[in-house]
Amino acid sequence: MLFQILDGPEGSVVNTIVGSKEFVKSTFDYYREVERTAEEQEQLLKDSSRNIRDIRLAECDWIVPLTDHPQHSAYLTYRAALRGWPSDKSGGFPDISLIPPAP
């Protein structure tokens, strides 16, 4: 769920976060839930999945120039699968549980 965190009962927005209602309620005094359409929710899911994919690519950037790394070829294949995941119709995008696994 998407929430706006406020600086008082009628205050201005100081932050926008994604979290469970229980977390927000127990952590912040002033907040309001932001309603989203199904299209907005789907786009948020796609954007989040792409961000996770980008993080996983960045985590193994250091292997690319190391041609003598024992798993260099496997990582190149993994990175290609990560880059192609959003456009691969059978890859399950944006379901993050179906992101290509690391070697």
C-alpha positions in Angstrom: 0.0 0.0 0.0 1.1 3.6 -0.6 1.1 6.1 2.2 1.9 9.8 2.5 3.5 10.7 5.8 2.4 14.0 7.1 4.0 16.5 9.5 0.8 17.0 11.6 -3.0 16.3 11.6 -3.6 18.7 8.7 0.1 18.9 7.7 1.9 18.8 4.5 3.4 15.6 3.0 6.9 15.0 4.2 7.4 11.6 2.6 5.7 8.9 0.5 6.3 5.2 1.3 5.2 1.8 0.4 4.4 -0.5 3.3 1.8 -2.4 5.2 -1.0 -0.5 7.0 0.1 -2.2 10.3 3.7 -0.9 9.9 2.6 2.7 9.0 0.1 2.8 11.8 2.6 1.6 14.4 5.4 3.9 13.2 3.8 7.2 12.2 1.4 9.5 13.9 0.1 11.3 10.8 -0.4 9.6 7.5 -2.9 9.0 4.7 -3.4 6.1 2.3 -3.1 6.9 -1.3 -5.6 5.1 -3.6 -4.2 3.7 -6.8 -5.9 2.4 -9.9 -5.2 -1.2 -11.1 -3.0 0.3 -13.9 -1.0 2.3 -11.4 -0.6 -0.7 -9.1 0.6 -2.8 -12.1 3.1 -0.1 -13.1 4.5 0.1 -9.6 5.0 -3.6 -9.6 6.8 -3.5 -12.9 9.0 -0.6 -11.7 9.9 -2.4 -8.5 10.8 -5.5 -10.4 13.0 -3.6 -12.8 14.7 -1.9 -9.8 15.5 -5.3 -8.2 16.8 -6.5 -11.5 19.0 -3.5 -11.8 20.4 -4.0 -8.3 21.2 -7.7 -9.2 23.0 -6.6 -12.3 25.0 -4.0 -10.4 25.9 -6.6 -7.8 27.8 -8.6 -10.4 29.2 -5.8 -12.5 32.7 -6.4 -11.1 32.8 -9.9 -12.6 32.5 -8.7 -16.2 36.0 -7.5 -16.7 37.5 -10.5 -14.8 37.8 -12.9 -17.7 39.6 -15.4 -15.6 36.9 -15.6 -13.0 35.8 -19.3 -12.6 32.2 -18.4 -13.3 32.7 -15.6 -15.8 30.7 -17.4 -18.6 27.9 -18.3 -16.2 27.6 -14.7 -15.0 27.5 -13.4 -18.5 24.6 -15.7 -19.3 22.9 -14.7 -16.0 23.3 -11.0 -16.8 21.9 -11.5 -20.3 18.9 -13.4 -18.8 18.4 -10.5 -16.3 18.5 -7.9 -19.0 16.0 -9.8 -21.2 13.7 -10.8 -18.3 11.2 -7.8 -18.7 10.6 -8.6 -22.4 10.6 -12.4 -22.1 6.9 -13.4 -22.3 7.6 -16.7 -20.7 9.9 -15.3 -18.0 7.1 -14.4 -15.6 7.9 -10.6 -15.4 7.0 -8.8 -13.1 6.7 -11.7 -10.7 9.9 -11.3 -8.7 9.9 -14.9 -7.6 10.5 -15.8 -11.2 13.6 -13.6 -11.7 16.5 -15.5 -13.2 18.6 -17.1 -10.5 22.2 -16.2 -10.0 24.8 -18.9 -10.7 
